[in-house]
Amino acid sequence: MPVQRFRSGEEMNAAPIRVPSGDSFDRFVRHCARYRALFPRRYPRGVFRFRTIEEAQAARERVANGG
Amino acid sequence: MDRDELLRVLRAFEMEGLEYVLIGATAMGFHGLVRATEDVDLFVRATPENVDRLRRALRAAYADDPSIEEIRTTELLGDYPSVRYYPPSGDLFFDVMTRLGDAASFETIEAEVKEVEGIRVRVATPAALYRMKKDTVRPLDRRDAAALRERFKLGGND
C-alpha cells in the first residue's frame, strides 16, 4: 500500500504503521509524543469506574470531545 | 506518552509482581505496529491480592497520588470491571480491566513476554489482539484488526 489517504491529521495518526521489531517500543512512544504535541488534550485527574466497555468508551469520547 | 513515565510504571508492575497483560495500541506497539494512543490498556488477574499489587505499583510510580486509593477491590472484582486512572502527569492514562463482557479476561488472553530496558512486559499476542478487535464496531479497532491480520498473516481460526 504505497499511498494512504486521510481526512485529518488525527485519522492519519490513528493508522497503524509497520516498524522493525527491534526498535518498535521507542518508535511507538515517539509517535505518541508527536501526536500529543499536534493534538494536545486536557484530561481529568483521578479514577473513574465503568460497568461495561461501552460506558468506558463513551466516557473516553466525551473527554476527547472536550465534554 | 512519555517514555520514562511508561517505563517507570512497567518497572513498578514487575517489582510488585502484578499479574497483567497489556492489550490495545500499547501492545500493538510492542509488536511493531505503531499508532498513536494516550492510554495503556491492561487486564489484571481478578484477585484481591493482585488489585493490592496494582495499587502498590501505581503508588510507587506516582508518588502516593491519593486518588489511587479509589481503585477499590470490591468494585473491580464486582460490578465495575473497568477502571480508568488518570495520573497527575497528564501524559497518559490507564484502562484497567478484570474482564471484558463474558469473553475476555486475564486468564483467557494469550500472552508473551517482551523485554524493554531490562523490564519484562507481558503483552497479548498478535492473534489474541486480533481476536479482540476483529468483531468490534469501532472503526479504529477494525483498522487495527486489519493491520494485525496483514502484518501477522492472521485469519481463519485466529
gemmi code that builds the backbone of each chain (N, CA, C; Angstrom):
import gemmi

chains = {
    "A": [
        ("MET", (0.851, -1.188, 0.000), (0.000, 0.000, 0.000), (0.893, 1.246, 0.000)),
        ("PRO", (1.368, 1.673, -1.193), (2.342, 2.770, -1.222), (1.751, 4.123, -0.813)),
        ("VAL", (0.460, 4.335, -1.056), (-0.148, 5.633, -0.721), (-1.413, 5.397, 0.109)),
        ("GLN", (-1.530, 6.095, 1.224), (-2.755, 6.068, 2.015), (-3.292, 7.484, 2.099)),
        ("ARG", (-4.590, 7.618, 2.115), (-5.208, 8.946, 2.187), (-5.967, 9.090, 3.505)),
        ("PHE", (-5.892, 10.282, 4.075), (-6.553, 10.535, 5.357), (-7.283, 11.870, 5.287)),
        ("ARG", (-8.398, 11.933, 5.992), (-9.186, 13.163, 6.005), (-8.692, 14.159, 7.047)),
        ("SER", (-7.908, 13.698, 7.980), (-7.427, 14.594, 9.039), (-6.119, 14.059, 9.602)),
        ("GLY", (-5.423, 14.932, 10.319), (-4.193, 14.515, 10.985), (-4.472, 13.466, 12.038)),
        ("GLU", (-5.605, 13.604, 12.716), (-5.947, 12.620, 13.746), (-6.157, 11.238, 13.130)),
        ("GLU", (-6.828, 11.236, 11.979), (-7.050, 9.960, 11.302), (-5.722, 9.350, 10.870)),
        ("MET", (-4.815, 10.190, 10.409), (-3.505, 9.701, 9.980), (-2.743, 9.102, 11.166)),
        ("ASN", (-2.786, 9.789, 12.295), (-2.054, 9.303, 13.462), (-2.645, 8.026, 14.029)),
        ("ALA", (-3.914, 7.770, 13.706), (-4.558, 6.564, 14.225), (-4.290, 5.352, 13.346)),
        ("ALA", (-3.687, 5.558, 12.192), (-3.452, 4.434, 11.284), (-2.167, 3.708, 11.666)),
        ("PRO", (-2.238, 2.410, 11.914), (-1.017, 1.691, 12.311), (0.024, 1.680, 11.197)),
        ("ILE", (1.268, 1.861, 11.575), (2.367, 1.736, 10.622), (3.309, 0.640, 11.097)),
        ("ARG", (3.898, -0.045, 10.147), (4.809, -1.135, 10.488), (6.197, -0.582, 10.735)),
        ("VAL", (6.813, -1.048, 11.786), (8.196, -0.637, 12.067), (9.001, -1.905, 12.373)),
        ("PRO", (10.323, -1.841, 12.219), (11.129, -3.016, 12.568), (10.935, -3.368, 14.035)),
        ("SER", (10.871, -4.661, 14.325), (10.527, -5.074, 15.692), (11.576, -4.631, 16.716)),
        ("GLY", (12.817, -4.460, 16.292), (13.883, -4.130, 17.236), (13.678, -2.824, 17.971)),
        ("ASP", (13.180, -1.825, 17.268), (13.030, -0.521, 17.937), (11.567, -0.107, 18.032)),
        ("SER", (10.671, -1.082, 18.055), (9.256, -0.739, 17.991), (8.783, 0.035, 19.217)),
        ("PHE", (9.305, -0.281, 20.402), (8.852, 0.432, 21.593), (9.204, 1.917, 21.494)),
        ("ASP", (10.432, 2.208, 21.093), (10.829, 3.624, 21.004), (10.077, 4.352, 19.902)),
        ("ARG", (9.866, 3.663, 18.779), (9.074, 4.289, 17.718), (7.655, 4.562, 18.210)),
        ("PHE", (7.124, 3.646, 18.970), (5.767, 3.791, 19.497), (5.665, 5.024, 20.400)),
        ("VAL", (6.562, 5.156, 21.365), (6.434, 6.283, 22.293), (6.731, 7.612, 21.583)),
        ("ARG", (7.627, 7.590, 20.616), (7.880, 8.831, 19.859), (6.641, 9.236, 19.063)),
        ("HIS", (6.012, 8.246, 18.455), (4.804, 8.507, 17.662), (3.705, 9.096, 18.550)),
        ("CYS", (3.543, 8.516, 19.732), (2.525, 9.019, 20.661), (2.847, 10.448, 21.106)),
        ("ALA", (4.121, 10.717, 21.362), (4.518, 12.057, 21.804), (4.260, 13.090, 20.699)),
        ("ARG", (4.517, 12.679, 19.467), (4.274, 13.589, 18.336), (2.779, 13.886, 18.226)),
        ("TYR", (1.979, 12.849, 18.380), (0.524, 13.012, 18.312), (0.049, 13.986, 19.394)),
        ("ARG", (0.590, 13.817, 20.593), (0.168, 14.678, 21.704), (0.577, 16.135, 21.448)),
        ("ALA", (1.743, 16.317, 20.822), (2.183, 17.677, 20.515), (1.274, 18.322, 19.471)),
        ("LEU", (0.810, 17.516, 18.526), (-0.054, 18.050, 17.462), (-1.482, 18.270, 17.944)),
        ("PHE", (-1.941, 17.367, 18.807), (-3.330, 17.417, 19.261), (-3.381, 17.357, 20.781)),
        ("PRO", (-2.954, 18.410, 21.432), (-2.933, 18.362, 22.907), (-4.340, 18.260, 23.486)),
        ("ARG", (-4.454, 17.495, 24.557), (-5.742, 17.317, 25.216), (-5.585, 17.536, 26.700)),
        ("ARG", (-6.668, 17.975, 27.300), (-6.698, 18.102, 28.751), (-7.474, 16.932, 29.309)),
        ("TYR", (-6.854, 16.206, 30.186), (-7.533, 15.076, 30.814), (-7.927, 15.434, 32.229)),
        ("PRO", (-9.004, 14.808, 32.700), (-9.323, 14.973, 34.129), (-8.281, 14.234, 34.953)),
        ("ARG", (-8.389, 14.279, 36.249), (-7.484, 13.524, 37.119), (-8.298, 12.529, 37.933)),
        ("GLY", (-7.654, 11.458, 38.330), (-8.300, 10.552, 39.263), (-8.786, 9.258, 38.650)),
        ("VAL", (-9.736, 8.652, 39.324), (-10.194, 7.302, 38.998), (-11.670, 7.336, 38.613)),
        ("PHE", (-11.995, 6.643, 37.537), (-13.378, 6.550, 37.075), (-13.708, 5.074, 36.862)),
        ("ARG", (-14.944, 4.689, 37.197), (-15.312, 3.269, 37.142), (-16.403, 3.060, 36.101)),
        ("PHE", (-16.362, 1.901, 35.463), (-17.345, 1.612, 34.420), (-17.853, 0.183, 34.559)),
        ("ARG", (-19.154, 0.036, 34.293), (-19.749, -1.309, 34.367), (-19.484, -2.093, 33.097)),
        ("THR", (-19.384, -1.375, 31.967), (-19.208, -2.064, 30.683), (-18.176, -1.322, 29.844)),
        ("ILE", (-17.704, -1.989, 28.814), (-16.743, -1.368, 27.903), (-17.415, -0.220, 27.135)),
        ("GLU", (-18.715, -0.351, 26.921), (-19.434, 0.718, 26.209), (-19.455, 1.996, 27.057)),
        ("GLU", (-19.690, 1.837, 28.348), (-19.645, 3.003, 29.247), (-18.262, 3.641, 29.221)),
        ("ALA", (-17.239, 2.810, 29.263), (-15.865, 3.324, 29.268), (-15.561, 4.062, 27.973)),
        ("GLN", (-16.024, 3.493, 26.871), (-15.775, 4.110, 25.567), (-16.502, 5.450, 25.449)),
        ("ALA", (-17.732, 5.499, 25.931), (-18.498, 6.748, 25.861), (-17.817, 7.836, 26.686)),
        ("ALA", (-17.312, 7.472, 27.845), (-16.622, 8.462, 28.679), (-15.363, 8.960, 27.989)),
        ("ARG", (-14.654, 8.056, 27.342), (-13.438, 8.449, 26.627), (-13.770, 9.457, 25.516)),
        ("GLU", (-14.869, 9.202, 24.817), (-15.246, 10.087, 23.713), (-15.682, 11.459, 24.232)),
        ("ARG", (-16.338, 11.463, 25.390), (-16.728, 12.763, 25.961), (-15.488, 13.594, 26.283)),
        ("VAL", (-14.484, 12.938, 26.849), (-13.245, 13.664, 27.169), (-12.554, 14.129, 25.892)),
        ("ALA", (-12.503, 13.235, 24.901), (-11.835, 13.583, 23.632), (-12.514, 14.768, 22.957)),
        ("ASN", (-13.843, 14.865, 23.129), (-14.584, 15.955, 22.506), (-14.680, 17.189, 23.383)),
        ("GLY", (-13.946, 17.150, 24.484), (-13.922, 18.310, 25.370), (-15.129, 18.426, 26.263)),
        ("GLY", (-15.915, 17.358, 26.383), (-17.132, 17.409, 27.207), (-16.863, 17.191, 28.671)),
    ],
    "B": [
        ("MET", (2.644, 10.348, 25.018), (3.023, 9.374, 26.047), (4.498, 9.534, 26.351)),
        ("ASP", (4.808, 9.697, 27.594), (6.191, 9.927, 27.993), (6.900, 8.581, 28.200)),
        ("ARG", (8.023, 8.428, 27.519), (8.744, 7.147, 27.556), (9.156, 6.778, 28.982)),
        ("ASP", (9.760, 7.733, 29.674), (10.249, 7.428, 31.024), (9.103, 7.083, 31.971)),
        ("GLU", (7.997, 7.795, 31.798), (6.846, 7.529, 32.667), (6.311, 6.116, 32.433)),
        ("LEU", (6.174, 5.756, 31.166), (5.661, 4.421, 30.861), (6.613, 3.347, 31.392)),
        ("LEU", (7.907, 3.556, 31.204), (8.876, 2.580, 31.714), (8.822, 2.494, 33.242)),
        ("ARG", (8.640, 3.633, 33.891), (8.565, 3.639, 35.357), (7.375, 2.792, 35.842)),
        ("VAL", (6.262, 2.929, 35.142), (5.076, 2.156, 35.534), (5.285, 0.666, 35.256)),
        ("LEU", (5.832, 0.351, 34.101), (6.044, -1.064, 33.770), (7.039, -1.699, 34.740)),
        ("ARG", (8.031, -0.926, 35.140), (9.005, -1.434, 36.120), (8.314, -1.677, 37.470)),
        ("ALA", (7.446, -0.765, 37.843), (6.709, -0.923, 39.104), (5.791, -2.147, 39.048)),
        ("PHE", (5.179, -2.380, 37.901), (4.352, -3.588, 37.745), (5.200, -4.833, 38.016)),
        ("GLU", (6.384, -4.850, 37.413), (7.255, -6.022, 37.590), (7.721, -6.147, 39.044)),
        ("MET", (8.122, -5.036, 39.623), (8.635, -5.067, 41.007), (7.575, -5.588, 41.984)),
        ("GLU", (6.328, -5.223, 41.744), (5.255, -5.630, 42.653), (4.689, -7.006, 42.313)),
        ("GLY", (5.153, -7.564, 41.186), (4.654, -8.885, 40.791), (3.218, -8.863, 40.307)),
        ("LEU", (2.814, -7.736, 39.721), (1.445, -7.638, 39.214), (1.230, -8.659, 38.098)),
        ("GLU", (0.115, -9.360, 38.172), (-0.260, -10.285, 37.100), (-1.142, -9.500, 36.128)),
        ("TYR", (-0.586, -9.204, 34.961), (-1.292, -8.360, 33.999), (-0.919, -8.770, 32.584)),
        ("VAL", (-1.711, -8.279, 31.663), (-1.347, -8.416, 30.256), (-1.774, -7.138, 29.545)),
        ("LEU", (-0.826, -6.570, 28.785), (-1.137, -5.363, 28.011), (-1.940, -5.757, 26.784)),
        ("ILE", (-2.943, -4.939, 26.476), (-3.710, -5.120, 25.249), (-3.757, -3.762, 24.550)),
        ("GLY", (-4.517, -3.662, 23.475), (-4.726, -2.368, 22.833), (-3.511, -1.866, 22.067)),
        ("ALA", (-3.503, -0.555, 21.824), (-2.476, 0.029, 20.957), (-1.083, -0.057, 21.558)),
        ("THR", (-0.992, -0.037, 22.886), (0.331, -0.174, 23.502), (0.902, -1.563, 23.217)),
        ("ALA", (0.061, -2.574, 23.320), (0.510, -3.933, 22.989), (0.891, -4.028, 21.516)),
        ("MET", (0.093, -3.404, 20.665), (0.440, -3.421, 19.235), (1.800, -2.779, 18.995)),
        ("GLY", (2.074, -1.706, 19.727), (3.369, -1.033, 19.581), (4.530, -1.966, 19.891)),
        ("PHE", (4.357, -2.806, 20.890), (5.410, -3.779, 21.224), (5.615, -4.792, 20.103)),
        ("HIS", (4.587, -5.001, 19.307), (4.685, -5.971, 18.213), (5.100, -5.311, 16.896)),
        ("GLY", (5.441, -4.030, 16.935), (5.918, -3.386, 15.712), (4.827, -2.806, 14.843)),
        ("LEU", (3.619, -2.652, 15.408), (2.546, -1.943, 14.692), (2.245, -0.691, 15.497)),
        ("VAL", (2.667, 0.428, 14.982), (2.673, 1.653, 15.768), (1.538, 2.570, 15.338)),
        ("ARG", (0.720, 2.938, 16.302), (-0.221, 4.037, 16.074), (-0.313, 4.848, 17.361)),
        ("ALA", (-0.761, 6.087, 17.194), (-0.776, 6.985, 18.348), (-1.857, 6.579, 19.340)),
        ("THR", (-1.530, 6.678, 20.590), (-2.507, 6.462, 21.647), (-2.030, 7.195, 22.889)),
        ("GLU", (-2.930, 7.431, 23.799), (-2.540, 8.036, 25.072), (-3.001, 7.177, 26.238)),
        ("ASP", (-3.549, 6.024, 25.922), (-3.986, 5.167, 27.017), (-3.232, 3.840, 26.994)),
        ("VAL", (-3.085, 3.289, 28.160), (-2.456, 1.983, 28.334), (-3.550, 1.044, 28.830)),
        ("ASP", (-3.917, 0.082, 27.992), (-4.993, -0.853, 28.343), (-4.381, -2.133, 28.887)),
        ("LEU", (-4.939, -2.618, 29.985), (-4.432, -3.881, 30.504), (-5.510, -4.658, 31.245)),
        ("PHE", (-5.405, -5.974, 31.142), (-6.165, -6.863, 32.002), (-5.302, -7.205, 33.202)),
        ("VAL", (-5.931, -7.277, 34.371), (-5.232, -7.781, 35.555), (-5.992, -8.997, 36.061)),
        ("ARG", (-5.254, -9.905, 36.666), (-5.920, -11.063, 37.257), (-6.840, -10.582, 38.378)),
        ("ALA", (-8.047, -11.109, 38.371), (-9.078, -10.596, 39.283), (-9.007, -11.290, 40.633)),
        ("THR", (-8.017, -10.933, 41.423), (-7.948, -11.407, 42.806), (-7.676, -10.200, 43.701)),
        ("PRO", (-8.106, -10.268, 44.957), (-7.831, -9.140, 45.862), (-6.342, -8.859, 45.996)),
        ("GLU", (-5.524, -9.919, 46.042), (-4.078, -9.733, 46.191), (-3.511, -8.980, 44.986)),
        ("ASN", (-4.027, -9.307, 43.812), (-3.486, -8.667, 42.612), (-3.912, -7.204, 42.507)),
        ("VAL", (-5.118, -6.899, 42.934), (-5.538, -5.490, 42.940), (-4.697, -4.706, 43.956)),
        ("ASP", (-4.341, -5.343, 45.059), (-3.402, -4.709, 46.006), (-2.073, -4.393, 45.312)),
        ("ARG", (-1.589, -5.371, 44.536), (-0.322, -5.162, 43.813), (-0.447, -3.986, 42.842)),
        ("LEU", (-1.588, -3.916, 42.170), (-1.819, -2.812, 41.227), (-1.723, -1.472, 41.948)),
        ("ARG", (-2.405, -1.351, 43.072), (-2.369, -0.080, 43.813), (-0.946, 0.239, 44.280)),
        ("ARG", (-0.238, -0.788, 44.771), (1.136, -0.543, 45.238), (2.021, -0.063, 44.090)),
        ("ALA", (1.874, -0.703, 42.925), (2.695, -0.334, 41.771), (2.397, 1.103, 41.344)),
        ("LEU", (1.120, 1.458, 41.306), (0.767, 2.823, 40.886), (1.241, 3.848, 41.921)),
        ("ARG", (1.152, 3.473, 43.198), (1.656, 4.399, 44.236), (3.155, 4.598, 44.085)),
        ("ALA", (3.875, 3.523, 43.734), (5.325, 3.640, 43.553), (5.643, 4.528, 42.356)),
        ("ALA", (4.841, 4.415, 41.309), (5.114, 5.174, 40.088), (4.654, 6.622, 40.201)),
        ("TYR", (3.626, 6.866, 40.998), (3.048, 8.213, 41.067), (3.073, 8.802, 42.470)),
        ("ALA", (4.121, 8.513, 43.183), (4.421, 9.191, 44.445), (3.190, 9.393, 45.321)),
        ("ASP", (2.513, 8.271, 45.551), (1.409, 8.294, 46.506), (0.263, 9.231, 46.129)),
        ("ASP", (-0.062, 9.277, 44.864), (-1.261, 10.009, 44.439), (-2.468, 9.459, 45.221)),
        ("PRO", (-3.129, 10.287, 46.018), (-4.215, 9.762, 46.870), (-5.370, 9.162, 46.082)),
        ("SER", (-5.558, 9.580, 44.847), (-6.704, 9.049, 44.093), (-6.541, 7.561, 43.792)),
        ("ILE", (-5.328, 7.036, 43.889), (-5.121, 5.603, 43.643), (-5.947, 4.761, 44.623)),
        ("GLU", (-6.192, 5.295, 45.817), (-6.993, 4.551, 46.801), (-8.435, 4.372, 46.339)),
        ("GLU", (-8.839, 5.134, 45.330), (-10.202, 4.977, 44.792), (-10.335, 3.756, 43.885)),
        ("ILE", (-9.227, 3.098, 43.605), (-9.298, 1.822, 42.869), (-9.652, 0.764, 43.904)),
        ("ARG", (-10.904, 0.366, 43.917), (-11.388, -0.486, 45.002), (-11.539, -1.931, 44.544)),
        ("THR", (-11.039, -2.802, 45.367), (-11.050, -4.224, 45.041), (-12.467, -4.725, 44.810)),
        ("THR", (-13.371, -4.365, 45.711), (-14.737, -4.898, 45.606), (-15.393, -4.456, 44.298)),
        ("GLU", (-15.057, -3.275, 43.839), (-15.654, -2.796, 42.587), (-15.041, -3.501, 41.376)),
        ("LEU", (-13.700, -3.561, 41.337), (-13.053, -4.200, 40.181), (-13.424, -5.675, 40.072)),
        ("LEU", (-13.633, -6.292, 41.217), (-13.999, -7.714, 41.209), (-15.513, -7.897, 41.164)),
        ("GLY", (-16.239, -6.786, 41.202), (-17.692, -6.870, 41.236), (-18.333, -6.210, 40.034)),
        ("ASP", (-19.093, -5.141, 40.306), (-19.920, -4.542, 39.265), (-19.184, -3.581, 38.346)),
        ("TYR", (-17.954, -3.247, 38.676), (-17.208, -2.274, 37.866), (-15.893, -2.897, 37.387)),
        ("PRO", (-15.968, -3.752, 36.368), (-14.754, -4.464, 35.931), (-13.777, -3.597, 35.135)),
        ("SER", (-14.112, -2.339, 34.925), (-13.238, -1.446, 34.162), (-13.009, -0.157, 34.958)),
        ("VAL", (-11.759, 0.170, 35.174), (-11.396, 1.375, 35.908), (-10.420, 2.182, 35.066)),
        ("ARG", (-10.682, 3.463, 34.976), (-9.759, 4.354, 34.239), (-9.046, 5.233, 35.247)),
        ("TYR", (-7.740, 5.231, 35.166), (-6.928, 6.035, 36.087), (-6.145, 7.083, 35.300)),
        ("TYR", (-6.409, 8.342, 35.618), (-5.665, 9.463, 35.039), (-4.650, 9.933, 36.078)),
        ("PRO", (-3.377, 9.652, 35.876), (-2.378, 10.076, 36.874), (-2.112, 11.571, 36.803)),
        ("PRO", (-1.415, 12.093, 37.808), (-1.192, 13.547, 37.859), (-0.365, 14.079, 36.696)),
        ("SER", (0.443, 13.241, 36.081), (1.307, 13.727, 34.989), (0.502, 14.292, 33.836)),
        ("GLY", (-0.651, 13.694, 33.551), (-1.484, 14.165, 32.452), (-1.033, 13.716, 31.084)),
        ("ASP", (0.002, 12.899, 31.010), (0.541, 12.487, 29.718), (-0.089, 11.219, 29.161)),
        ("LEU", (-0.689, 10.442, 30.009), (-1.276, 9.180, 29.588), (-2.310, 8.760, 30.616)),
        ("PHE", (-3.080, 7.738, 30.297), (-3.990, 7.208, 31.304), (-4.097, 5.701, 31.139)),
        ("PHE", (-4.649, 5.060, 32.153), (-4.684, 3.602, 32.195), (-6.125, 3.112, 32.220)),
        ("ASP", (-6.421, 2.175, 31.336), (-7.692, 1.462, 31.404), (-7.391, 0.076, 31.942)),
        ("VAL", (-7.794, -0.154, 33.174), (-7.516, -1.419, 33.849), (-8.800, -2.235, 33.883)),
        ("MET", (-8.726, -3.457, 33.396), (-9.928, -4.288, 33.331), (-9.686, -5.640, 33.991)),
        ("THR", (-10.731, -6.156, 34.610), (-10.662, -7.527, 35.105), (-11.387, -8.478, 34.151)),
        ("ARG", (-12.305, -7.942, 33.372), (-12.957, -8.748, 32.337), (-13.577, -7.811, 31.307)),
        ("LEU", (-13.853, -8.384, 30.150), (-14.481, -7.631, 29.071), (-15.681, -8.452, 28.623)),
        ("GLY", (-16.866, -8.048, 29.041), (-18.044, -8.874, 28.790), (-17.849, -10.238, 29.424)),
        ("ASP", (-18.338, -11.262, 28.737), (-18.129, -12.621, 29.241), (-16.965, -13.298, 28.539)),
        ("ALA", (-16.393, -12.602, 27.559), (-15.478, -13.286, 26.650), (-14.012, -13.200, 27.060)),
        ("ALA", (-13.584, -12.094, 27.614), (-12.145, -11.892, 27.781), (-11.801, -11.513, 29.212)),
        ("SER", (-10.681, -12.034, 29.667), (-10.159, -11.711, 30.991), (-8.670, -12.023, 30.967)),
        ("PHE", (-7.997, -11.749, 32.072), (-6.572, -12.054, 32.164), (-6.312, -13.515, 31.796)),
        ("GLU", (-7.175, -14.404, 32.276), (-6.940, -15.836, 32.090), (-7.141, -16.287, 30.649)),
        ("THR", (-7.941, -15.565, 29.890), (-8.272, -16.047, 28.545), (-7.391, -15.423, 27.463)),
        ("ILE", (-6.599, -14.427, 27.821), (-5.798, -13.723, 26.805), (-4.425, -14.384, 26.673)),
        ("GLU", (-4.170, -14.888, 25.501), (-2.857, -15.486, 25.219), (-1.810, -14.371, 25.215)),
        ("ALA", (-0.703, -14.613, 25.915), (0.278, -13.527, 26.079), (1.695, -14.029, 25.877)),
        ("GLU", (2.604, -13.096, 25.649), (4.022, -13.409, 25.580), (4.787, -12.307, 26.309)),
        ("VAL", (6.034, -12.608, 26.651), (6.823, -11.628, 27.398), (7.778, -10.915, 26.450)),
        ("LYS", (7.725, -9.573, 26.481), (8.685, -8.742, 25.753), (9.595, -8.099, 26.784)),
        ("GLU", (10.753, -7.687, 26.334), (11.662, -7.047, 27.274), (12.075, -5.685, 26.728)),
        ("VAL", (12.006, -4.679, 27.600), (12.458, -3.351, 27.209), (13.232, -2.766, 28.392)),
        ("GLU", (14.461, -2.349, 28.114), (15.341, -1.810, 29.161), (15.401, -2.732, 30.381)),
        ("GLY", (15.445, -4.022, 30.125), (15.555, -4.990, 31.214), (14.253, -5.261, 31.950)),
        ("ILE", (13.175, -4.634, 31.537), (11.873, -4.838, 32.185), (11.095, -5.878, 31.383)),
        ("ARG", (10.595, -6.878, 32.086), (9.786, -7.891, 31.422), (8.334, -7.404, 31.375)),
        ("VAL", (7.800, -7.393, 30.171), (6.460, -6.842, 29.957), (5.591, -7.931, 29.343)),
        ("ARG", (4.454, -8.198, 29.969), (3.563, -9.253, 29.470), (2.563, -8.617, 28.499)),
        ("VAL", (2.613, -9.078, 27.264), (1.873, -8.441, 26.175), (0.987, -9.483, 25.488)),
        ("ALA", (-0.246, -9.121, 25.173), (-1.114, -10.028, 24.411), (-0.471, -10.340, 23.067)),
        ("THR", (-0.626, -11.568, 22.607), (-0.045, -11.941, 21.311), (-0.816, -11.239, 20.183)),
        ("PRO", (-0.202, -11.138, 19.004), (-0.937, -10.553, 17.872), (-2.261, -11.272, 17.604)),
        ("ALA", (-2.260, -12.598, 17.701), (-3.509, -13.339, 17.443), (-4.571, -12.997, 18.485)),
        ("ALA", (-4.160, -12.854, 19.742), (-5.133, -12.501, 20.787), (-5.679, -11.090, 20.552)),
        ("LEU", (-4.810, -10.169, 20.171), (-5.273, -8.801, 19.882), (-6.243, -8.812, 18.705)),
        ("TYR", (-5.893, -9.580, 17.696), (-6.751, -9.665, 16.513), (-8.138, -10.191, 16.893)),
        ("ARG", (-8.169, -11.233, 17.714), (-9.467, -11.801, 18.115), (-10.304, -10.783, 18.882)),
        ("MET", (-9.645, -9.978, 19.711), (-10.402, -8.989, 20.491), (-10.958, -7.877, 19.615)),
        ("LYS", (-10.240, -7.557, 18.544), (-10.600, -6.373, 17.777), (-11.447, -6.656, 16.545)),
        ("LYS", (-11.396, -7.871, 16.042), (-11.950, -8.096, 14.705), (-13.467, -7.966, 14.625)),
        ("ASP", (-14.167, -8.234, 15.717), (-15.628, -8.203, 15.645), (-16.237, -6.993, 16.332)),
        ("THR", (-15.429, -6.018, 16.647), (-15.971, -4.840, 17.320), (-16.483, -3.847, 16.279)),
        ("VAL", (-17.252, -2.869, 16.756), (-17.858, -1.925, 15.823), (-17.040, -0.647, 15.663)),
        ("ARG", (-16.100, -0.405, 16.565), (-15.325, 0.831, 16.459), (-14.448, 0.793, 15.216)),
        ("PRO", (-14.527, 1.820, 14.353), (-13.677, 1.824, 13.148), (-12.197, 1.676, 13.483)),
        ("LEU", (-11.772, 2.299, 14.567), (-10.365, 2.224, 14.959), (-9.941, 0.775, 15.221)),
        ("ASP", (-10.803, 0.022, 15.898), (-10.485, -1.378, 16.188), (-10.479, -2.221, 14.918)),
        ("ARG", (-11.384, -1.912, 14.031), (-11.425, -2.681, 12.776), (-10.170, -2.414, 11.956)),
        ("ARG", (-9.706, -1.177, 12.010), (-8.462, -0.853, 11.289), (-7.271, -1.575, 11.938)),
        ("ASP", (-7.266, -1.589, 13.266), (-6.212, -2.329, 13.976), (-6.235, -3.805, 13.590)),
        ("ALA", (-7.442, -4.374, 13.557), (-7.572, -5.794, 13.217), (-7.037, -6.059, 11.813)),
        ("ALA", (-7.363, -5.163, 10.895), (-6.881, -5.349, 9.520), (-5.354, -5.282, 9.469)),
        ("ALA", (-4.785, -4.343, 10.224), (-3.319, -4.217, 10.241), (-2.678, -5.456, 10.865)),
        ("LEU", (-3.268, -5.973, 11.941), (-2.738, -7.178, 12.581), (-2.836, -8.370, 11.634)),
        ("ARG", (-3.968, -8.483, 10.961), (-4.163, -9.616, 10.051), (-3.115, -9.594, 8.935)),
        ("GLU", (-2.898, -8.389, 8.393), (-1.940, -8.284, 7.283), (-0.504, -8.522, 7.761)),
        ("ARG", (-0.149, -7.890, 8.880), (1.237, -7.956, 9.355), (1.615, -9.368, 9.819)),
        ("PHE", (0.662, -10.055, 10.462), (0.994, -11.358, 11.056), (0.306, -12.523, 10.335)),
        ("LYS", (-0.218, -12.228, 9.162), (-0.858, -13.273, 8.330), (-1.892, -14.063, 9.134)),
        ("LEU", (-2.768, -13.321, 9.798), (-3.790, -13.946, 10.635), (-5.080, -14.109, 9.844)),
        ("GLY", (-5.963, -14.885, 10.385), (-7.261, -15.093, 9.748), (-7.736, -16.485, 10.062)),
        ("GLY", (-8.826, -16.864, 9.460), (-9.334, -18.213, 9.695), (-9.669, -18.420, 11.159)),
        ("ASN", (-8.958, -19.325, 11.801), (-9.260, -19.651, 13.197), (-8.566, -18.733, 14.190)),
        ("ASP", (-7.767, -17.785, 13.724), (-7.036, -16.901, 14.652), (-7.982, -15.959, 15.371)),
    ],
}
model = gemmi.Model(1)
for chain_id, residues in chains.items():
    chain = gemmi.Chain(chain_id)
    for i, (resn, *xyz) in enumerate(residues, 1):
        res = gemmi.Residue()
        res.name, res.seqid = resn, gemmi.SeqId(i, " ")
        for name, pos in zip(("N", "CA", "C"), xyz):
            atom = gemmi.Atom()
            atom.name, atom.element = name, gemmi.Element(name[0])
            atom.pos, atom.b_iso = gemmi.Position(*pos), 0.0
            res.add_atom(atom)
        chain.add_residue(res)
    model.add_chain(chain)
structure = gemmi.Structure()
structure.add_model(model)
structure.setup_entities()
